Amino acid sequence: MRFLILFAFLWPQLALAQAGGKVMQASDVVILGEVHDNPTHHEAQARFVRAISPSALVVEMLTPEQAEELKADPEGYRDRWNASGWPDYDLYLPVFTAADVPLFGAAVPREVARQVYTDGGAAHFSGDASAYGLTAPLPDDQQAARLDLQFAAHCEAMPRAALGGMIEMQRLRDATLAKAAIDAFEAHGGPVVVITGNGHARKDWGVPSYLARLRPDLAVFSLGQGEDGGTPEGGFDLVLDAPAAQRPDPCLQFGNSAQ
């Protein structure tokens, strides 16, 4: 019975993945979203990377310098990764090594991230901030939606007035990922695969929106990965589902249970 239930869950997912994989292979940039601590999401990413056989990988979790270090000695990078705060290295390493291609780090360094809260994202972008739209305020409805999202993500424990810097940080990270994807495409051709969280992979205001703004000629495919039937917000070309990872209540750190 357990096998039948598992088969019934996996079969439509496999069919969706196979159909999506064919489109991914024909795309210039493929963005593979995730919930960072979900093992099933990372297993799917590794399978897609092997199937797509990309020209380059762009990853949210590493700076350019860190990507070079990991690429040179993947196993030797383990201790540094474990000190970074990201989930288990064994979740990510099979994704990073699924294709022997150039690895582009697109993380915003922590020391820069701290400055964004006072300076804004545009001041710390390595490209043309105006071209990427970072110098313009967000539309009122999008700003409000982003504030609502951040307020909920922080368990309604932080005042809304304190969340504007987080929105600036998200915009900078989206733009940095998009720029890295463009740089990788221009250096190596396509397809380029981007490994990132669902929040950056969303089509409405995430990385795909910046690619559409800067390089509308590129064919971009975005995958979102949900948990327990929940669909990630923001729109995707394909959404796969997986069992939720076992994790503590994130609101406990704020002294406020999600219940």
N, C-alpha and C positions, 0 to 999 in steps of 0.2 A: 504493500500500500504506500509506504514512504517513497519507494522508487516511482510509483505512478504519479504521486503528487509532484515530485521533483521534475519528472518528465513533462507533466502538464504545464508547469511553470516555465521550464526552459525552452520547450519547443517553439512557442511563438517568438521568444526572444532570439533564438538562433535564426529563425526565418527572417526576422527584422534585420538582424545583424548582417546576414548574408546579402540581403537586398541593399542595405546601406553601404556595405563594403564595396560593392561594384561602383556606386556613385563616388565614394571617397577616392577610389583609385584614379578616377577621371578628373578630380578636383586639383586646383593649384595649392590651396591651403585647407587642411583638415584640422579642426579644433575638437579635441577629445576632452569633454568635461568630466568632472568627477565630484564626489564627496570625498574629501581628502583621506578620511580614515576607513573607507569602505574597501575591503580586499577584493570583492567581486568587481568593482569598478576598475581597479588596477589590472586585474586579470583580463578584462575586456580590452582595456587600452593596449596591453602588450600584444594581444591577439591581433588587434587592428593594425598596430605598427608593423608587425611581421607581414600581414597580408598586403598592406599598402606599399611596403618597401620604399619609404620616403627618401628624399634627397637630403633632408636635414630634420633634426628635432629641435623645437623651441620649448623651453620648460619654464614655468612660473617660479619654481622652487629655488633656483640657483642664479646667482649673479654671473656675468660673463667669466670672471676669474674663477669662481667656484666650478663652473661647468668645465673649464679647461682642466682643473685639478681632478675632478671626478673622471673625466674622459681618459686622462693619462693613467689613472690607477683606481678603477671603480671600487675594488675591495679595500684599498688603502684609505678611501675617503669615508669609510663607515663611521669612524669616531667623530669626525667633524660634522657629519650629518646628524648623528645622534645628539649632538650638542645644539642643534639648530632649532629644535622645537617642532619640526615636522614629524608626522607619524613614522612608524617603523620603516627603516631603510629597506627591509626586505619586501615591502609593498611596492616601493618605487624602483628599486634596482632592476628588476626584470623589464620594466617599461623603458628605462633609460638605455638598456643594453639590447633591446629587441631588434635593433638595426644598427649596424656598424657605420654610422654616418656622423657628420659634424653635429655637435651639441651646442646649441645657442642658449645661454642663460639670459633670462629676462626679468629677474627679480630686481626690485628696487632695494638698494642697501638700507639696512636699518637706520644708519645715521642720517641718511637722506629722508627716510620716512618720517622721522621725528620732526624734521624741519618743515615738512609739507604742512603740518598743522598750523604753522604760523605764516609761512610764505606762500602757500598754495602750490598746486601741482605744476603749473606752467613754469614756475621758476626753476624747477629741478628736472625738466624733461630734456633729454639729450638731443632731441630733434627739433623740428620747427613747430613750436607749441601752437602757433596760430593756425597752421595748416591742419593740425590734428584737432582743432576746436577747443583746446584747453584754456585759451585766453578769454573765451566767451562764457557767460553764465549759462547754466542749464535752463531749459524751459521750466516755467513755474510748476507745471504738472509733474514733470519728471523729477524735479528737485523734491517735491512733496512726496512722491512715491519712493524715492531713495531714502528720505528721512524716515518714512514709515517702516521700510525694510530694515534699516539700521536699528531703529528703536526696538523692533521685534527681535532682531538678532541679538541684541544686548539685554533681552529679557525685561524690557521696559524699566531698566534700572538706572539708565543714564538720561540726563535731561536732553531734550532735542537740540538745545542750543550748543551742546558739546559734540554733536555728531557731524557738523559740517566738514570738519577736517577729515573724517573718515570717508566722506563722499569724495573729497578732493584726492585722497589717497587711492581710492578705487579707480577714479578717472585716470590718474597717472599710471597705475598698474596696467589698465586696459590699453592705454596708448603705448606703453613700453613693450607690451607683448605684441601689439600690432606692428610696431616698428621692427622688432626683432624678426617677426615672420616675413615682413617685406625684405629686410636685409638678407635673410636666409634664402628667400626665393630669388632675389637678384644675384646672389653669389652662386647658387647651386641649382636653380630651376626648381620645378615642382615634381611631385607634391611635397610640401612642407607640412609636418605634423606639429601641432601645438598641444602640449599637455598642461592642463590648467583646471581650476575649479569651475563648477557650473556657473558661478556668478560672473566669471569673465567670458565664458563661452556663449552666454545668452545673446541672441541676435538683435534684440531691440536696442540695447545701449552698451553691450560688451565689445569684445575684440572685433567681431564681425562688422559692427557699425563703423569702426575706425578703418578697417580694411576697405569697406565700401566707399568711404569718404576719400581715402588716399589712392586706392588702386581699384576702381570699379571694374577694371578689366579682368580681375582675378576671379576665378570660380572658387567660392568658399563654401565649405560644408561644416556644419556645427552639430556635434553630438552632445546631448545632455543625458545624464544618468540619474535616475530617481531611486527612491527607496520605498519598499512596501506599498507600491501603487501610487505614491505621490509624485506628481510631475513637477520638475523644477520650473521656476518662473522665467519668463523672458523670451520664449520661443526658440525652437531648435529645428533642424532639418530631420532629426531622428532622436527619439527618447527611448532608452532602454531602462528596464526596471531590475532591481536586485533586492534581496533581503537587506534590511537595515543593519548596519554594524552595531555591535554591542558597545555602548558608551554610557558614561554617567550623565546625569541630568546637567546640561551645560549651565543652567541657571543657578546651580548651587553655589558657584563661585561669586555670584552677586547676592547670595543670601535670599534668593527668591526662587522657589521651585517652579518649574514649567507647568506643574499641575495647577 
